[in-house]
């Protein structure tokens, strides 16, 4: 059985690190909120196609997954910065 592959992975451990995550993270809550808000701005719609009923566009699903992964990475790095602080 092969492991589940997440095509949107772009965090620190990825071969393609996210460009939206700063190498030097600060612990300012307003800046962190702003960074997360900018990553999550204009998310694609996941509404079902009119013709197929219950399936959303796979490209839109992957785009949302990538954005959520980036936002998660921002929060993880902020938490790590606070713990090291």
C-alpha positions in Angstrom: 0.0 0.0 0.0 1.4 3.4 -1.0 1.3 6.4 1.4 -1.2 9.1 0.7 0.4 11.8 -1.4 -0.5 15.4 -0.7 0.2 17.4 -3.8 -0.2 20.7 -2.0 2.6 20.2 0.5 4.8 23.2 0.5 6.1 23.6 4.0 9.5 23.7 5.4 10.2 20.0 4.8 9.1 20.2 1.2 11.5 20.2 -1.7 9.6 23.4 -2.8 9.4 25.5 0.3 6.6 28.1 0.5 7.5 31.6 -0.6 4.8 33.0 1.7 6.5 31.9 4.8 9.3 34.1 6.1 12.5 32.5 7.3 12.5 34.9 10.2 9.1 34.7 11.9 8.1 37.3 14.4 5.7 36.8 17.2 3.6 39.9 16.6 0.0 38.7 16.6 -1.1 41.4 14.2 1.6 40.5 11.7 0.8 36.7 12.0 -2.9 37.5 11.4 -2.0 39.6 8.4 0.2 36.9 7.0 -2.5 34.2 7.4 -5.1 36.5 6.0 -3.0 37.2 2.9 -2.5 33.5 2.2 -6.2 32.7 2.6 -7.4 35.7 0.6 -9.4 34.9 -2.5 -9.7 31.2 -1.9 -11.2 29.4 -4.9 -14.8 28.2 -4.6 -15.3 24.6 -3.8 -18.9 24.5 -5.0 -20.0 21.5 -7.0 -20.1 21.7 -10.7 -23.5 22.3 -12.1 -23.4 19.1 -14.2 -21.9 16.5 -11.9 -23.8 17.3 -8.7 -21.3 16.5 -5.9 -17.8 16.8 -7.2 -15.8 20.0 -6.9 -13.0 20.9 -9.4 -9.8 19.0 -8.3 -7.7 22.0 -9.2 -9.7 24.2 -6.8 -9.4 21.5 -4.1 -5.6 21.4 -4.6 -5.4 25.2 -4.5 -7.3 25.4 -1.3 -5.2 22.6 0.2 -2.0 24.5 -0.8 -3.2 27.7 0.8 -4.3 25.9 4.0 -0.9 24.2 4.2 0.8 27.6 3.9 -1.4 29.1 6.6 -0.7 26.2 8.9 3.0 26.5 8.3 2.9 30.2 9.3 1.1 29.3 12.5 3.5 26.4 13.3 6.5 28.7 12.8 5.0 31.4 14.9 4.4 28.9 17.7 8.0 27.6 17.4 9.2 31.2 17.6 7.2 31.8 20.8 8.5 28.6 22.4 12.1 29.5 21.5 11.5 33.1 22.6 
